């Protein structure tokens, strides 16, 4: 068996095309969709990520306004900037690039964002709406995973799903989306300390790796014919990227698998653009 490689770039392109159409429709009504990006500190990877997101915004017609604070910024200064963006009538979405520099509280800063502008979907109010089966903005990476499964007609309803990784950014949020009405999966959230992890993972029809350990998931963790979604992005000593899944090993037993790079990664940015367009649509309706 050789697994189907799930092409995240192609699916992301489809999402961006849909988003471009929504943004153009807003423009025809006189509304310009605007994303504010906030970058704190000098981390090169964060600068690269924000630049990529702003480039994608331009591609679909979303205006981006960028704000940078130095690594010496205080929690109060970060909160003050977010507060001004909350009040800005021309800003539809706010992206706070995480992680923040040491000494700053990521969660506290995220909670300062107006939930109606939280296009990353990380504010407790938006996460809580997922629990209630009434999502407003779902976190971008989990919702991107769901879109990949849908695009490839991989059934979630009734499937046994094992998610290896329990972070709020991915694992727990994705579990909520998988269990929601309409998705109706049976979900196990495991982690690196789960006893009998390989045996638990092998029960999965859909196995999601989001543990943050390079190539930890081998074929020993995968039931033949399972679908494997690799959320991990790990930098190697040589500067390359690998996922949490040992790709060639697992591709020999899985029915479908996402590569790294080119799998979940492009979907995260695409879903951010989609959320921004949704935020702009909602603000236009309220105007």
C-alpha positions, 0 to 999 in steps of 0.5 A: 500500500502507498498512501495518497498524499494530501495536498495542503497547497491545493486545498489552501488555494481553493480556500483562498479563491473562495476568500478572494470572492468574498472579499471582492463581494465586500468591496462591491458594497464599499467595505474593505476587509482589513487585518491588523498584524501585531509582532512583538520582539525580534524572533526571525521565525515570527517575522517570516510567519507574519510576512507570509500572512501579510502576503497572503492577505494581499493576494486575496485583496485583504488590506493589512496594517502592521504594528511592531513592538520591541522585545522590551515591550511590557504587557501593558504596552501590548494590551494598550496596542490591542485595545486601540485596534479593538476600537479602530472602526476600520480593523476587522481582524487582529492577529497577535503573532505568538509566542511572545518574547519571554516575560510576556503572557501569551494567554493574557494578551490574547484575552485582550483581543475583542472576540469579534476580531479574534480571527485566530480563534484563540480567545476563550469566548470563541473556544467556548462557542465551539464547546457549545456547538456554535462556533464563531471563529474556529482556530485556524490549524484545527479548522484547516485539518477539518477542511482537508478531510472534507476536501478529500471526502474522508469520513469523520462521522462515526470514525475513531479519531486519536489526537496525539497532543493536547495543546489549546492551539491544536489538540484540544480545539481539534477534538472539539471540532471533531466531536461537534454535531455534524462531525460526530467522531469518537475522539481520544486525546492522547499525549507523549505520556499516555500509557500504551500510546502506540496501542491507543494510536493503532485504534484510530481511523484518523490519527492526528500527530500534534505532539511537537516531537520530530518523527515520533510517530512511526508505522508502529503507531498506525493501523493499516489503512488509517488516515494520518494528519501531521500537524508538526513542524520541526526544524532539523539541524540541517535547516530542513523541516520534518513533521511529527510523523516519519513520513516514508515509514508511515506512508507505507501503511496509511491510506492517506497522509499529509506531508511536511511541508505542504500539508497542514501548514498552508491551511493555517494561513488560508483559514486565517484569511477566511476568518478575516473575510468572515469578520469583515462580513459580520461587521458590514452587516452590523454597520 
